[in-house]
C-alpha cells in the first residue's frame, strides 16, 4: 500500500466518522447541495480501504456503502479540484461501470474532494443525476462552498474529539490540572476560532443564497416566512427579504387561490416529512398580465432532533422553456399534418399508377430493387402466359434465356444508379418456351425509403422475327451468289482436267495395244500399264464427281429466286441428296422410292431445294454419326389425287411430344446455343404454304421422325389433301 494512502486511511480513521449514525448537520448540507445543483442524489462519501461509505445520503435511501473499485469518488480524490463527469456513458473510464449500466444508472457526477488540514482527501461531497448534464458557474461555487462547510464540520468534530480526550485526561489526574486548564483554554480559543470560521461560512452561505439565480425561501410551520433571498422578494413584489419575515402567502400580492395552493403544498411536505421535488406551477408576478411558470421543490426544515419546524423552498423560472416546448409541439403538429398530406399524395399517385398499369396497352412490371417481381399488368400476364400469382416474387432475369440474363442484370444496375434506362430487344421466355421480345423503358420509383423499378415493355416480337428472317434470307441469297461464283471458277479447270484425263486414257489404250503385238515385252511394262489404267480410271471418277458437285451448286444457286415454273421433283431431290452426301455418308444409308411418271409441279425450284435440304440435314443431325449401317434416310414420292406427296423419314432419336407442337415456331430450337437459329422449319413451312401446299410431321421417341410435304399438281388443289 502506498505511504500516502496508508496515511490517508489513518487520517480517515482518526475522524471517527466511519459507520456512525446520520447527523442533521451533514444531512442538511447534502439536501442543500441537491437542491442547489438540481440533482436527485447528493452524498457525503468517505473512501475506506475497500469501500466507500456514505455519511450523508439524499436520493439513495437504503444504500449505505458500495465497493470502492467501482466508485466515481475514487477518481475524484486523486485531485484537489472539482471532478466533473457530464455523461458517464460517453466516458471510457465509466461507460461499462456497473453503477452506470445498473442502479442508480449514473450519467452525471460532480464531486468536490473533502480535505483534512493535513492535506489528505478523505472523500467527496458529490451530486449525481441519471441524465447527462453539467453545472453552471454558480452551482459549482455553491457545491465548493458546501464542501468547505463539510470540511469545517469535520475539523470541528476533530476538535471536539480532542476536547473530549483532554477532558478525560483532566478527570484521570489532578496532577495535570494546570496542563489541562491550559489545554482547555487552548481548546476554547480554537472553538472561538472555529465559530468565527463557521460564521464566515454562514456568511458565505447567505451570500450564495443571495446571489443564486433561483428564488429561495424558508417558512415556519404556521406558514410565516423566516427568510428569503432577494430574487424571491422581487418575484413577490416586496422591497427586500426582511419585509417578508413574519408574513404569510396570504399577506403577499397573490390571488387567494394561489396562496391556498402554496399553503396546501407546505402542509403536505411538513406533515409527511417527504420533499416534493420538481413541481411545475404557475406564478403571477405583480404587474404581470399573464402567469409565469416555475419549477419548484420544497423540503422539510428540521430541528436537530429531526422534528419538522418548517420548510425550505426553491424554484427556477421555466417560462421560456415551456414556450419553446409549446413551439416544438406546434412544429411537430405542423410536420404531422404535412406528412399526412404527403402520404395522401403518395397514395393517390400509387392508385393512379395502378390504374395506368391495369389499363396500359403495354406490358408493365413493378420490381423490388433486388429484381423480384412485385406486380404485373394483364398485358404482361398474356405475353408470358403466366398469372401474376406465379410471377410475384420471381427474379425477372430468371425469365430470360441464359445468354440474355447479363444484359438485363446490367440494365437494372444502371437503373438503380441513374434513375432511367432503355433496353431494346430484350427477350423473355414465356410459359410455352417461346421467346417474347420487348422494347423496355424503365424508371426508378422512390417513395420514402422504398425504391421500386417500373418497367414498361412494348411487344416487338413480330417485328424482330421479320428482321431476323430478312437477315436469314439475305444470308441465303449471299450464299447462293457465292456458290454460283465458286462453281463458275471451278467449272473450266475441271473441264480441262477431264478432257486431258480422257486423252491420256485413250493414249494408254493405244500404247497397250501396240506393245502387246511386240514380242518379248517385259512383264513389268504390262503391270505398269495396268496400274496406269486404274489410276486414270480413279482420276476420271473423281473429276466427274467434282463436275457433278459444281453442276449441282450452279443449279442450286441459279434457281434460288422466287420464279414459279414446272419442277421435276425427282431431279430436285437428287441434287439435294448429292449436296448432302458429305453429311450423310458417315451417318445413314439413303433409300429412294420414287413414283413412276411423277407429274411436274409448278413451284420455285430453288425454294423447294432449300426446304428439301433443310429436312435432309435435320434428319442427318437426328441420327448418330458413325453408324450408317443401322441408320436409314428414306425419301419417297407419290401422287394422291390432285396432290404430289414427298416423304422424308429418318430413324433418329425422334421428337418429344411436348416439343412437337412448337417445332414450326420461329426461333424455336432444341439445339445448343450457337448451333441453330430456330428458323429453318418455320421458313420451310412458310415456303410450302406460299406454294399452296402443306407440311406435316409424325415422330416417335427412339423410333424416328417423318416429314410429309403435299404440293398441288396444278398449283392449287381442288380437294383437301388426305390425312394419314
FENSULZI-V20828 format. One record per residue. N is the residue number from 0. RES is the residue in one small letter. PHI is phi in whole degrees, -180 to 180 (999 if undefined). PSI is psi in radians with two decimals (NA if undefined). Layout:
BEGIN
n = {N:N}
res = {RES:RES}
phi = {PHI:PHI}
psi = {PSI:PSI}
END
This chain:
BEGIN
n = {0:1:2:3:4:5:6:7:8:9:10:11:12:13:14:15:16:17:18:19:20:21:22:23:24:25:26:27:28:29:30:31:32:33:34:35:36:37:38:39:40:41:42:43:44:45:46:47:48:49:50:51:52:53:54:55:56:57:58:59:60:61:62:63:64:65:66:67:68:69:70:71:72:73:74:75:76:77:78:79:80:81:82:83:84:85:86:87:88:89:90:91:92:93:94:95:96:97:98:99:100:101:102:103:104:105:106:107:108:109:110:111:112:113:114:115:116:117:118:119:120:121:122:123:124:125:126:127:128:129:130:131:132:133:134:135:136:137:138:139:140:141:142:143:144:145:146:147:148:149:150:151:152:153:154:155:156:157:158:159:160:161:162:163:164:165:166:167:168:169:170:171:172:173:174:175:176:177:178:179:180:181:182:183:184:185:186:187:188:189:190:191:192:193:194:195:196:197:198:199:200:201:202:203:204:205:206:207:208:209:210:211:212:213:214:215:216:217:218:219:220:221:222:223:224:225:226:227:228:229:230:231:232:233:234:235:236:237:238:239:240:241:242:243:244:245:246:247:248:249:250:251:252:253:254:255:256:257:258:259:260:261:262:263:264:265:266:267:268:269:270:271:272:273:274:275:276:277:278:279:280:281:282:283:284:285:286:287:288:289:290:291:292:293:294:295:296:297:298:299:300:301:302:303:304:305:306:307:308:309:310:311:312:313:314:315:316:317:318:319:320:321:322:323:324:325:326:327:328:329:330:331:332:333:334:335:336:337:338:339:340:341:342:343:344:345:346:347:348:349:350:351:352:353:354:355:356:357:358:359:360:361:362:363:364:365:366:367:368:369:370:371:372:373:374:375:376:377:378:379:380:381:382:383:384:385:386:387:388:389:390:391:392:393:394:395:396:397:398:399:400:401:402:403:404:405:406:407:408:409:410:411:412:413:414:415:416:417:418:419:420:421:422:423:424:425:426:427:428:429:430:431:432:433:434:435:436:437:438:439:440:441:442:443:444:445:446:447:448:449:450:451:452:453:454:455:456:457:458:459:460:461:462:463:464:465:466:467:468:469:470:471:472:473:474:475:476:477:478:479:480:481:482:483:484:485:486:487:488:489:490:491:492:493:494:495:496:497:498:499:500:501:502:503:504:505:506:507:508:509:510:511:512:513:514:515:516:517:518:519:520:521:522:523:524:525:526:527:528:529:530:531:532:533:534:535:536:537:538:539:540:541:542:543:544:545:546:547:548:549:550:551:552:553:554:555:556:557:558:559:560:561:562:563:564:565:566:567:568:569:570:571:572:573:574:575:576:577:578:579:580:581:582:583:584:585:586:587:588:589:590:591:592:593:594:595:596:597:598:599:600:601:602:603:604:605:606:607:608:609:610:611:612:613:614:615:616:617:618:619:620:621:622:623:624:625:626:627:628:629:630:631:632:633:634:635:636:637:638:639:640:641:642:643:644:645:646:647:648:649:650:651:652:653:654:655:656:657:658:659:660:661:662:663:664:665:666:667:668:669:670:671:672:673:674:675:676:677:678:679:680:681:682:683:684:685:686:687:688:689:690:691:692:693:694:695:696:697:698:699:700:701:702:703:704:705:706:707:708:709:710:711:712:713:714:715:716:717:718:719:720:721:722:723}
res = {x:x:x:x:x:x:x:x:x:x:x:x:x:x:x:x:x:x:x:x:x:x:x:x:x:x:x:x:x:x:x:x:x:x:x:x:x:x:x:x:x:x:x:x:x:x:x:x:x:x:x:x:x:x:x:x:x:x:x:x:x:x:x:x:x:x:x:x:x:x:x:x:x:x:x:x:x:x:x:x:x:x:x:x:x:x:x:x:x:x:x:x:x:x:x:x:x:x:x:x:x:x:x:x:x:x:x:x:x:x:x:x:x:x:x:x:x:x:x:x:x:x:x:x:x:x:x:x:x:x:x:x:x:x:x:x:x:x:x:x:x:x:x:x:x:x:x:x:x:x:x:x:x:x:x:x:x:x:x:x:x:x:x:x:x:x:x:x:x:x:x:x:x:x:x:x:x:x:x:x:x:x:x:x:x:x:x:x:x:x:x:x:x:x:x:x:x:x:x:x:x:x:x:x:x:x:x:x:x:x:x:x:x:x:x:x:x:x:x:x:x:x:x:x:x:x:x:x:x:x:x:x:x:x:x:x:x:x:x:x:x:x:x:x:x:x:x:x:x:x:x:x:x:x:x:x:x:x:x:x:x:x:x:x:x:x:x:x:x:x:x:x:x:x:x:x:x:x:x:x:x:x:x:x:x:x:x:x:x:x:x:x:x:x:x:x:x:x:x:x:x:x:x:x:x:x:x:x:x:x:x:x:x:x:x:x:x:x:x:x:x:x:x:x:x:x:x:x:x:x:x:x:x:x:x:x:x:x:x:x:x:x:x:x:x:x:x:x:x:x:x:x:x:x:x:x:x:x:x:x:x:x:x:x:x:x:x:x:x:x:x:x:x:x:x:x:x:x:x:x:x:x:x:x:x:x:x:x:x:x:x:x:x:x:x:x:x:x:x:x:x:x:x:x:x:x:x:x:x:x:x:x:x:x:x:x:x:x:x:x:x:x:x:x:x:x:x:x:x:x:x:x:x:x:x:x:x:x:x:x:x:x:x:x:x:x:x:x:x:x:x:x:x:x:x:x:x:x:x:x:x:x:x:x:x:x:x:x:x:x:x:x:x:x:x:x:x:x:x:x:x:x:x:x:x:x:x:x:x:x:x:x:x:x:x:x:x:x:x:x:x:x:x:x:x:x:x:x:x:x:x:x:x:x:x:x:x:x:x:x:x:x:x:x:x:x:x:x:x:x:x:x:x:x:x:x:x:x:x:x:x:x:x:x:x:x:x:x:x:x:x:x:x:x:x:x:x:x:x:x:x:x:x:x:x:x:x:x:x:x:x:x:x:x:x:x:x:x:x:x:x:x:x:x:x:x:x:x:x:x:x:x:x:x:x:x:x:x:x:x:x:x:x:x:x:x:x:x:x:x:x:x:x:x:x:x:x:x:x:x:x:x:x:x:x:x:x:x:x:x:x:x:x:x:x:x:x:x:x:x:x:x:x:x:x:x:x:x:x:x:x:x:x:x:x:x:x:x:x:x:x:x:x:x:x:x:x:x:x:x:x:x:x:x:x:x:x:x:x:x:x:x:x:x:x:x:x:x:x:x:x:x:x:x:x:x:x:x:x:x:x:x:x:x:x:x:x:x:x:x:x:x:x:x:x:x:x:x:x:x:x:x:x:x}
phi = {999:-58:-59:-61:-68:-65:-67:-65:-65:-64:-64:-65:-64:-63:-68:69:-87:-59:62:-96:-65:-61:-129:-56:-61:-72:-62:-63:-66:-69:-64:-66:-64:-64:-66:-66:-94:69:-114:-78:-128:-143:-139:-108:-110:-112:-99:-81:-65:-126:-149:-115:-111:-98:-74:-134:-149:-123:98:-125:-57:88:-106:-104:-161:-141:-64:-68:-68:-114:-83:-73:-66:-57:-72:-65:-80:-71:-126:-106:-102:-64:-100:-123:-126:-76:-148:-64:-69:-91:-103:-59:-71:-124:-56:-101:-62:-58:-74:-90:-73:-123:-58:-94:57:-67:-118:-121:-146:-138:-131:-107:-61:-95:-115:-82:-66:-79:95:-90:-87:-83:177:-143:-100:-129:-121:-137:-138:-95:-136:-66:-172:-145:-117:-76:-60:-66:-66:-64:-62:-63:-62:-68:-65:-69:-61:-65:-65:-63:-60:-64:-63:-64:-68:-60:-63:-62:-65:-62:-60:-63:-62:-64:-63:-64:-63:-63:-66:-64:-70:-77:-146:-81:-65:-101:-58:-60:-64:-67:-63:-62:-64:-62:-62:-63:-64:-65:-61:-64:-65:-61:-64:-65:-63:-60:-65:-65:-62:-62:-64:-63:-63:-64:-63:-63:-64:-62:-63:-67:-102:-63:-79:-124:-91:-127:-150:-146:-132:-90:-65:-86:89:-81:-68:-95:173:-166:-97:-60:-63:-67:-59:-64:-63:-97:80:-114:-72:-154:-60:-62:-64:-78:-59:89:-93:-112:-60:-72:-88:-94:-75:-118:-69:-62:-61:-68:-63:-63:-62:-62:-65:-61:-63:-61:-63:-62:-69:-69:-73:-84:73:-106:-64:-113:-113:54:-95:-90:-138:-80:-141:-98:-75:-59:84:-82:-95:-145:-71:-96:-117:-127:-106:-116:-139:-134:-128:-67:-100:-113:-80:-64:-83:90:-75:-83:-115:168:-137:-119:-124:-146:-148:-125:-75:-118:-60:-64:-63:-65:-63:-65:-64:-64:-63:-64:-64:-66:-64:-64:-61:-62:-64:-64:-66:-65:-64:-64:-65:-62:-63:-64:-65:-64:-63:-63:-64:-64:-63:-64:-63:-62:-65:-64:-64:-69:-108:-73:-85:-117:-71:-124:-124:-108:-115:-70:-66:-91:95:-78:-75:-101:-159:-135:-94:-58:-64:-65:-61:-67:-64:-90:70:-133:-74:-59:-62:-75:-82:-62:90:-80:-72:-59:-67:-71:-85:-90:-65:-54:-79:-113:-70:-63:-62:-67:-61:-66:-65:-69:-65:-63:-63:-65:-85:-106:99:-143:-163:-119:-139:-95:53:-85:-92:-125:-99:-79:-62:-88:90:-76:-85:-102:-105:-124:-100:-107:-115:-124:-140:-93:-106:-116:-130:62:-93:-90:-122:-126:-110:-103:-115:-115:-117:-95:-73:-121:-59:-66:-61:-66:-64:-63:-63:-67:-67:-63:-62:-64:-64:-63:-65:-64:-64:-65:-64:-64:-62:-64:-63:-62:-66:-63:-61:-64:-70:-83:-59:-64:-58:-65:-63:-61:-62:-63:-64:-67:-64:-64:-62:-64:-65:-64:-64:-62:-64:-65:-65:-64:-67:-68:-70:-68:-82:-90:-76:73:-70:-62:-60:-62:-65:-63:-64:-63:-64:-68:-65:-63:-60:-67:-64:-66:-65:-66:-65:-62:-63:-65:-63:-65:-62:-62:-62:-65:-64:-62:-61:-65:-64:-66:-64:-65:-78:-76:-108:-84:-82:-97:-66:-98:-153:-60:-120:-84:-64:-64:-64:-63:-64:-62:-60:-63:-65:-66:-66:-92:-59:-62:-77:-93:-63:-101:-118:-153:-83:-112:-118:-114:-126:-94:-73:-73:53:-71:-68:-69:-118:-69:-165:-89:-61:-62:-66:-62:-59:-62:-66:-60:-64:-63:-68:-66:-64:-60:-63:-62:-69:-77:-105:-74:-70:95:-129:-66:-72:-111:-99:-140:-110:-111:-119:-137:-131:-171:-120:-128:64:-87:-123:-99:-114:-123:-110:-124:-123:-135:-110:-83:-77:82:-118:-61:-58:-74:-90:-53:-65:-107:-68:-93:-75:-59:70:-86:-151:-104:-80:-62:-57:93:-95:-170:-92:79:-106:-58:-70:-63:-67:-61:-63:-63:-63:-63:-66:-66:-87:84:-103:-146:-126:-125:-146:-128:-154:-141:-58:82:-113:128:-134:-133:-103:-116:-111:-118:-125:-71:-64:-103:86:-158:-73:-88:-142:-71:-64:-71:-97:-68}
psi = {2.30:2.58:-0.77:-0.71:-0.66:-0.73:-0.62:-0.73:-0.65:-0.71:-0.65:-0.72:-0.66:-0.47:-0.42:0.32:-0.49:2.31:0.53:2.75:2.87:2.61:2.33:-0.63:-0.78:-0.69:-0.70:-0.67:-0.77:-0.59:-0.77:-0.62:-0.76:-0.75:-0.76:-0.67:-0.09:0.59:2.68:-0.32:2.35:2.43:2.61:1.90:2.24:2.26:1.82:-2.99:-0.72:0.14:2.82:2.20:2.43:1.97:-0.70:2.55:2.12:2.16:-0.16:0.98:2.33:-0.14:2.05:-0.46:2.86:2.93:2.44:-0.59:-0.19:0.12:2.55:-0.54:-0.46:-0.69:-0.63:-0.61:-0.07:-0.33:3.11:-0.13:3.10:2.23:2.07:2.26:1.82:-0.56:1.79:-0.55:-0.44:-0.02:2.08:-0.43:-0.47:-0.07:-0.64:0.15:2.35:-0.53:-0.29:-0.79:-0.55:-2.92:2.35:0.39:0.97:2.25:-0.63:2.41:2.35:2.13:2.30:2.09:2.37:2.04:2.45:3.00:-0.43:-0.13:0.19:2.30:1.88:-0.46:-2.66:2.72:1.99:2.65:2.52:2.51:2.72:0.24:2.66:2.50:-3.01:-3.07:2.47:2.94:-0.72:-0.66:-0.65:-0.75:-0.71:-0.82:-0.74:-0.63:-0.71:-0.60:-0.76:-0.54:-0.71:-0.78:-0.67:-0.76:-0.68:-0.71:-0.69:-0.73:-0.72:-0.71:-0.70:-0.73:-0.72:-0.71:-0.69:-0.69:-0.75:-0.68:-0.70:-0.66:-0.66:-0.68:-0.54:-0.55:2.28:-0.35:-0.45:0.44:-0.81:-0.76:-0.70:-0.68:-0.73:-0.72:-0.70:-0.75:-0.70:-0.74:-0.67:-0.76:-0.71:-0.66:-0.73:-0.70:-0.73:-0.74:-0.68:-0.79:-0.63:-0.71:-0.68:-0.75:-0.70:-0.69:-0.68:-0.74:-0.72:-0.67:-0.72:-0.82:-0.62:-0.68:-0.05:2.47:0.44:2.81:2.20:2.43:2.82:2.51:2.84:-3.10:-0.40:0.01:0.06:2.40:2.28:-0.35:2.99:2.93:2.91:-0.55:-0.72:-0.70:-0.75:-0.67:-0.61:0.06:0.56:2.88:-0.70:2.88:-0.53:-0.54:-0.47:-0.44:2.25:-0.22:2.80:3.06:-0.49:-0.32:-0.11:2.83:1.09:2.74:2.64:-0.65:-0.74:-0.72:-0.74:-0.68:-0.78:-0.72:-0.71:-0.74:-0.74:-0.81:-0.71:-0.71:-0.76:-0.69:-0.66:-0.45:0.14:2.25:2.62:1.99:2.56:0.95:2.27:2.14:2.63:2.62:2.10:1.84:2.65:2.33:-0.14:2.61:-0.21:2.82:2.51:2.83:2.37:2.65:1.91:2.71:2.52:2.33:2.66:2.47:2.02:2.69:3.09:-0.50:0.06:-0.09:2.55:2.21:-0.01:-2.78:2.76:2.29:2.61:2.47:2.74:2.53:2.12:0.39:-0.82:-0.67:-0.75:-0.64:-0.74:-0.68:-0.70:-0.71:-0.68:-0.73:-0.69:-0.74:-0.67:-0.75:-0.73:-0.74:-0.69:-0.70:-0.69:-0.72:-0.69:-0.66:-0.77:-0.70:-0.70:-0.71:-0.70:-0.72:-0.73:-0.75:-0.65:-0.78:-0.70:-0.71:-0.71:-0.70:-0.77:-0.67:-0.78:-0.53:0.10:2.57:-0.01:2.80:2.29:2.29:2.27:2.09:2.57:2.82:-0.25:0.11:-0.02:2.52:2.20:-0.66:2.52:2.74:2.98:-0.58:-0.74:-0.68:-0.74:-0.77:-0.67:-0.23:0.44:2.44:2.80:-0.58:-0.61:-0.58:-0.51:2.26:-0.16:2.41:2.19:-0.66:-0.32:-0.25:-0.09:2.75:2.69:-0.72:-0.03:-0.02:-0.70:-0.64:-0.80:-0.72:-0.75:-0.70:-0.68:-0.60:-0.72:-0.64:-0.77:-0.52:-0.67:-0.39:-0.50:2.69:2.63:2.52:2.00:2.51:0.81:2.17:2.42:2.65:2.18:3.07:-0.48:0.01:-0.04:2.53:2.09:2.20:2.23:2.52:1.95:2.32:2.16:2.55:2.67:2.19:2.07:2.13:1.84:-2.15:-0.05:2.36:2.22:2.62:2.11:2.08:2.17:2.07:2.23:2.28:1.98:0.45:-0.86:-0.71:-0.75:-0.65:-0.76:-0.69:-0.75:-0.66:-0.67:-0.74:-0.71:-0.73:-0.72:-0.66:-0.74:-0.69:-0.69:-0.71:-0.64:-0.79:-0.70:-0.73:-0.73:-0.71:-0.76:-0.77:-0.71:-0.72:-0.58:-0.49:-0.88:-0.87:-0.62:-0.69:-0.72:-0.78:-0.82:-0.72:-0.78:-0.68:-0.68:-0.76:-0.75:-0.65:-0.73:-0.71:-0.72:-0.70:-0.75:-0.71:-0.71:-0.70:-0.68:-0.79:-0.53:-0.42:-0.20:2.33:2.66:0.50:2.22:2.47:-0.57:-0.59:-0.75:-0.71:-0.74:-0.74:-0.61:-0.72:-0.69:-0.69:-0.74:-0.72:-0.77:-0.61:-0.77:-0.69:-0.75:-0.70:-0.78:-0.72:-0.72:-0.61:-0.76:-0.74:-0.75:-0.69:-0.74:-0.75:-0.74:-0.69:-0.72:-0.66:-0.82:-0.65:-0.63:-0.31:0.37:0.07:-3.03:0.10:2.34:2.24:2.83:2.27:2.31:1.82:-0.62:-0.78:-0.70:-0.76:-0.70:-0.73:-0.78:-0.77:-0.63:-0.70:-0.54:0.13:-0.74:-0.58:-0.54:-0.48:-0.47:0.11:-0.82:2.76:2.61:2.23:2.28:2.25:1.54:2.41:2.55:2.52:0.84:2.20:2.69:2.58:2.24:2.02:3.03:1.93:-0.72:-0.76:-0.69:-0.76:-0.67:-0.75:-0.85:-0.77:-0.69:-0.75:-0.70:-0.78:-0.72:-0.71:-0.74:-0.69:-0.45:-0.28:2.60:2.23:2.57:-0.02:1.04:-0.35:-0.36:-0.22:2.58:2.28:2.08:2.19:2.13:2.68:2.82:3.04:2.28:1.63:-2.12:0.21:2.47:2.34:2.31:2.14:2.25:1.93:2.63:2.90:0.69:-2.70:-0.30:3.02:2.31:2.51:-0.63:-0.34:-0.54:-0.73:-0.25:-0.01:-0.39:0.02:2.43:2.39:0.14:2.22:2.57:0.04:2.77:2.78:2.26:-0.19:-0.10:2.66:-0.32:0.23:-0.26:-0.96:-0.60:-0.78:-0.70:-0.78:-0.70:-0.73:-0.83:-0.72:-0.62:-0.46:0.11:0.17:-2.92:2.57:2.29:2.87:2.44:2.46:2.61:2.22:2.26:-0.13:-0.55:-3.10:2.56:2.18:2.33:2.16:2.25:2.13:2.40:2.41:-0.72:0.37:-0.25:2.06:2.49:-0.16:2.86:2.45:2.56:2.55:2.51:NA}
END
